[in-house]
Amino acid sequence: MDAIDAGDFRERVRRSFDRQAAMRTIGAELMRVEQAMVEIEMPFDAKLTQQHGFLHAGIISAALDSACGYAAYTVIAPEASILTIEFKINLLSPGRGERFLFRGEITKPGSTIIVADGRAYALSDGPAKLIASMTGSMMVIRGREDVTG
């Protein structure tokens, strides 16, 4: 992928992720950071379920949004930032597993709008099970003091 010089994107992503109280609250951890791809994992926690005991759709959406947003963050200039402006999620299977993996990948980089696709997997004994997919649009933000890193 031809991207602008994104500088030390791994360190920028890690610093930003560490400031995200929402991800800390749900027990999510940044596991892998590559240019145009980020993976976040979290353990199952009964406090994050809906009435049937499955991981809540809002939690899945939040983690996928973060994975896609941070994937976008890896391909922008160091002085810019990212905000999600739209996403669509498909919930494909109940969120049942011991752990969950959320992977965001860039589909279309851009100087103003970046499109990312995300996939959420339930992890237990046996193969990973795809539980959700997301497509999101991220806006590159420049020159705003209230939106940095």
Secondary structure by P-SEA (a helix, b strand, c coil): cccccccaaaaaaaaaaaacaaaaaaccccccccccbbbbbbccccccccccccccaaaaaaaaaaaaaaaaaaccccccccccccccccccccccccbbbbbbbbccccccbbbbbbbbbbbccccccccccccbbbbbbcccccccc
